[in-house]
Amino acid sequence: SGVMCRKIVIADDEPITRMNIAEMLEEAGYEVVGEAADGFDAVELCKRNRPDLAMLDVKMPLLDGLNAAKIIIAEGYAKSVMLLTAYSSKEFVEKAKK
């Protein structure tokens, strides 16, 4: 009760990272409703499950996290999007913010 964010979709092309994130979220009481290895699957899972949050790794094959986020936000497939990345350059952060 009181938790606004319940359903989460995770997208990361590294299976171990994805598994670790899913495990941590589930232990904290969140429901992981989908796991994707690329941006296309992430968009599809969000379309199908309408999660409260989509956690997207930026660097993924086929469709990267930034472009997947654009689609998910534009189509309203998730209530919010969080980008995960190992990149911290100023230019990159600015691009992600846009």
PyMOL commands that set and color helices and strands:
alter all, ss='L'
color gray80, all
select helices_A, chain A and resi 15-27+39-49+65-75+90-97
alter helices_A, ss='H'
color red, helices_A
select strands_A, chain A and resi 7-11+31-36+53-57+80-84
alter strands_A, ss='S'
color yellow, strands_A
deselect
rebuild
show_as cartoon
